[in-house]
Amino acid sequence: MNSLINKYFPSVKDIIEAKYLLKDIISNTPLQKNTILSEKYNSNIFLKREDLQIVRSYKIRGAYNKIKSLSKKDLKEGLVCASAGNHAQGVAYSCNKLKIYGTIYMPITTPKQKIERVKMFGKKYINIILTGDTFDECSEKAFKACKKKKFIHPFDDKKIIEGQGTVGLEIFQQMKEKIDYIFIPVGGGGLASGVGSYFYHISPDTKIIGVEPLGAPSMSFSFLKNKVIELKNIDRFIDGASVKKVGLLNFNICKKVLFDIKPLHEGKVCTTILDLYNLEAIVAEPAGALAISALEIYSEKIRKKNVVCILSGGNNDIIRTEEIRKRSLIYKGLKHYFLVRFPQRAGALKEFVSTILGTNDDITYFQYSKKTSKEEGPAVIGIELSDKKDFSGMIKKMKKYNIHYQYINDNPDLFDILI
């Protein structure tokens, strides 16, 4: 079995056939040159706008290609899938289009916006079950519950990979010039496997750069160990690309097609999301902004080059905006959280503000850590700076005035409990 898996590699013919099957379902999403990014990096940056698909992500390609390939016998009992959101929307849309009943397992932590869109696309043909905190926990429960129903894997499947490969086919057809680099978000590896394999055949000189969350570097770690490794703990913030374990098919293909794999800080991704919205009016979800976020790391190598970034999805829940902003400010060194024990006397807080903060600095968060005992409990304070260079000066003043504090930005366990 493993030998067959190791030998599998999508052909151009496989991807062309998938494209033909999908022709009436998907949009040929635009490949747009981005002036702001091109000027910033002194190169030609193009965005492949998969956020403009009907389900706002590329996932419809693989889902429909897989489901359409199944026999009536396979479909008789219905379908099951597990997804953090985008694959679920692709499956739901496909079920409704093909009049097939499906059960969709989603993590409890899935943004509400994605759940509502799954319901909208699937209508009466789908049933949603929320279970598990992560995609991996959810997927395990879905697979066990499958019984006679067909399981539609979000990435570790030949037809899924070939469907996602149609993104690469479109990029190649749309781009007039030689493509030097393609930046691709990596979660389980379905998109990177499909697009990477197409360019491996058609344009082998194009360098494929995979980009994954720093808090869930499952492909990077597997590359390091030269086998698929399951991570024990992951940061779930970039929900569309945070998996504990990549697919075996995907791992074997990605080893062959990826020129490099870069884990990227979640705060950097949040900064990209805000920039895309504020400067371009583009709504990108965290996984969708991964590829663009890696340009800075490659800034020297991509100068005067033709570069494509796959903006893979735009399913971002508006209620996450404040968290995205907070993570961005922390990453940029502009927002800092402290656990401060004030002297138990009147005017202590006012004194802190007047002696410690700069003219343009602001307290954006204040909460006693023990709400029932303000006399004994220290306060959690969030301070937003106008310039990150002011941080060292603020710390010096806190020490000068004998402020008893604990810095909690770099203490994840304490940060999550208190903020």
N, C-alpha and C positions, 0 to 999 in steps of 0.2 A: 504493500500500500504506500509506504513512505517513498519507495523508489519511483512510483508513478507520480506522486506529488512533486518530487524533486525534478522530474522531467518536464512537467507542465510549464509551458511558456506561451502566452497568447500570440497568435499570428496576426498579421495585417488582415488576412482574410476573415478571421474571427471577429475582428473589430469592425470591419466594413459590413459584415452580415448583421452585427448588432445595430449599427447605424441605420441600415435599411429597415430593420424591424421597428426602430424607434422613430422613424421619419414623421409619422403622424401624431406623435405623442409629445416629443420634446421640442423646445425652441433651439434654433441655432443661435446661441447667446453671443452677443457682440464681443469682439476683441478690440478694446478701446485704448488708444494711446493716452497716457495720463501726463499732462503737461507739468503739473506741480512736481510729481515724483521724478519725471525725466530731467527737469532743471535741477532739482535737489541733488541727484546722483550723477549728473552729467552723462546721461545715457538715454536710451530709448526704452521706456517702461510701458508695457502694455498690460492691461487688466482683462483677464477672461472672466466675464461677468456671469458666473453661474448662479449668483444671487437673483438673477432675473428669470430663472426658470419658473414654471407655474407653481412649483412647491418651494421656491426660493432656495434651492440647492441642487447640486448635481445628482443627488441620490436617486432621483426618479429614473435615471438612465439604467443603473444596475438593477434596481428593483423590478422595473417593467421587463427588462431583457430576461431576467431569471424567470419571472412568473409566466411570461408568454411562451417560454421554452418548455414548460411542463405539460405533461399529457393530461387528458381528461380524467384518467384514473388517479393521477397524482393530486388533482385538484378536487376530487370528489368529496373528501372529508374537510376541505378548507385549508387555510394557511395559518402559520404562526410565525411571528418575528419578534425580535427584541431590539430596542433602539432607544437612544437618548433623544431622538426627535426627528431628525431629517430622513433617515431610512424609513422610519415609521410613516412619515408623510408620503414618501414614495410608494410604499406598500399600500397604504390606504387609498391613494389616488388610483393605483393599478387595480385594486380590488373593486372599487366603484366602477371603473371603466370597463372591466372584464366581467362584472357581476359575479364575483367570487367572494365568499365569506372568509374573513380573517380575524385572528385574535392577536392583538398587539400588546406586548409587554413593554412597559416603560419604567425607568427608575423613578422612585418617589420624588427624587430631587429635580426631575425634569421641569424646566420653566413652563409656567401655565400657558404661555402663548403657543408653545409647540404642541401641547396637549390639545388645546382648542382647535388648532389647525388640522391635527390628525382627525379629529371628529368631523370637521368641516369637509375634508377631502373624502373620507371613507363613508360618511353618512350611515345608512342602515347596514352596510356590509362589513363593518368592523366593530369589534368589542375591545375596549382598552382595559388592561389590568396594570395597576401601578404596584411595583414591588422592587425591593432592594434599593440600596443607596447608590450603587454604581452600575454602569452598563454591564460589567462582568457578572455581578450578582444577579441582575435582572435576566441576563442571557442564560445563565445556568438554570434558573427556575423555568424559563420559557422552554428550554430544550427538554427538560425533564417532563414537562406537561404536554409535550407534543403528541405522544402516542402515535396515532395513525396520520396525523396532520403533517403537511410538508413544512419543514422549517426553512425560512428564507434568511440566510445569514447576511449580515450587513456588509461583510468584506471578504471573508474566507471562502470564496466560491468562484468557480470559473466564469459563469455567466455574469455574475456581479462585476468581476474584474473587466471582462470584455465590454460590458455596458459602460463602465466608467472610462474605459479606453477611448470611447467616442469623443470625449472632451479633447484628447490629444489629436485625434483625426481632424476635428474642426479647427483647432489652433493652427495646425500645419497648413490647412487649406486657406485659412484667413490671412496668414502672415505672408506678406510679399517678400520680405527680406529673410536672410538666414537668421535662425534663432540661436543665440549663444547660450542663454540660460533659461530654464523654467523652474520657478519656485512653486512647490506643491505642499499643501498641508498634509500631515501624516497623523492618523489615529491608528486604526487597525491596518491600514496600508492598501486599501482597495483602489483609491484614486491614483496613488503613486505607482501601483503595480500596472494599472491599465494604461495610463498616460506614458509612463516610463517605458513599457514594452513596445508601444507604438513607435516612439522616437528611437528606441534601440534599433528597430528595423529600418526606419525611414530616414532618420537624421542622427546617426550615432555620435556625431561631434557635439550635439547639443548636450550641455551639462544639466542634469536633473538634480535639483537640490530639494531634499525633503526637510520639512520644518515641523517640529512637534512641540508640545508643551513641556516646559522645564519640569513641571510637577508630575508629568506622566511620560517619561522618556522610554517607553517600552520598546520602540524600534532601535533606538540608540544602544540601549542596554543589551538587547538581543544581538545586535551587530558585534558588540564588544565581546560577548561570550560565544559568538558564532553558533547560536542556537536560540530558539524561541524561549524567552524567559518570562515568567509571570511575576510582575511587581507586587509587593505586599501592600503598599499604600500609594495612593495617588492623590493629587490635587484635582478635584472635579470641576474647577471653575470653567475651563475650556471644554465644556461638556461634549461638544461634537467631535473632539479628538482625544479625549482622555480615556484610554483603555489600559487595563492592567496587562493585557496579553495581545500581541498582534497575531494575525492569521499566519498559518504555516505556509500556505500558498503565497501569501503576500510577502512574507519574509524571504522566501527563496527567490522570488522575482526581484524584490527591492535590492537584495544583495548584488544582483547583476546589473540593475539599471540606475541606481542612485549614485551620483558622483560624490555626494556628501549628505550628511544628515545633521541638522542643527536643532538642539533643544533650545527653546526661547522662553524667557521670563514672562510670566503672565501679565506683569505690570507693563511691559513693553507692548504687548498685544493690546492692552486697554488703551494705551496712548494712541496707537494706530487707529483703533475704533473711533475714538473721539476726533482725531484729525480727519478721518474719512468723512465723518458726519459734518463737522464744522466747516471744512474746506471744500468738500465735494458733494454734500448732501447725499452720501451713500450710507445706507444702513447695513453694517456688516456684523455678523455674529462673531464671537471670539475665535472659533475655528476658521471662519471665513477670512479673518484678518491675519492669520498666522503667516502666510506666504509673504505678504507685503512687509510685515514686521521684520523679516530677516534681511531686507535689503541693506540696512545699515551695517550689518556684520560683513557683508560682501561689497561694501561701497567702493573699495579700491579695485577689486577684481572685475566689477561690472562697468567701470567707466568706459564710455563710448561703445558699449555693447548693446545688442538687442535682447531685451529681457521680458519674459512673460511671467506674471504672477496670477495664479488661479485664485480668484475671490470666490471661495467655494460655497458660501451660504450667507443669507441675510435674515435668518430667523432669530432676531434679537428681541427679547422681552423688555419693554420700556421700564419695567420696575427694577431692572438690573442696572439702570443708568448710574445711580448714586454709587453702587459698589464698583462699577467700572471706573468712575471718576476717582474714587478713593484709592483704588489700586494703582491708577496712573500717577496720581500725585505722590504716593509713597515711593513708587519706582523712580520718579524724577527727583526725589529728595526734597519735596516741598511740603509733605505732610508727615508729622511725627507724633507718636503717642507715648505718653509717660504715665506711670503710676506715681502720683505725688502725695506725700504725707505732709499736709499743711500744719503749721503750729496752731494749737487750739485757742485762738484768740480772734477777736473781731478785726476785720480789715486785712486778714492774711491773703485772701484771694486778690483783693485790689492791689496790694503791695506786689504780688507776683506779676500781675499784668503790667504795672507801671515800671518795674525794675528789670524784668526778664524779657518781655516782648519788645520787638522793634516797632517803629511807627506804622509800618504797613503789614505787620503780622497779625494773626487773628486766632482766637480760640474758637474752634468749630465743633468741639465735642467736650462735654463736661458731665461726669456722672460719678457719684460716690460708689465705690466698689461694694460697700455694704449699705444698702439703701435704708435699712432699719436702724443703723447705728452710725450716724454721720460723725459723732465725736471720736469714734475709734477707727473707722474705715478710711483708707486713703482714697483719693479721687483719681479717676482716669481722665486725662486731659488730652485732647487732640489739638495740635497747633499747626496752622497752615502758614508757611513762610512765603514771602514774595520772591525770595532768592535763596536757592539751596546753599549758597556760600555763607549765609547767616547762621547756619546750624552750629558750627563750631563756636561762634561767638555766644550763642544762646547757652550752650553747655558751660562755657567758661563763667558766664554770669550766674548760672544756677549753682555752680560750685562756690563762687565768691560769696554769695548770699546764703550759703549753707542750706540750700533747698534739698530735702531728702527725696530722691526720685529713683525710679527704675525705668529704663528705656525698654519699651516692649515691641517696637517695630520688628526687631529681629528675634523675637521669642514667639514662634507660631502658636505654641500651646496656650500661653498666657494671653496672646492677642485674640485668639478665637474665643476664649472664655469671657474676656472683658469687653470686647468691642462688638 
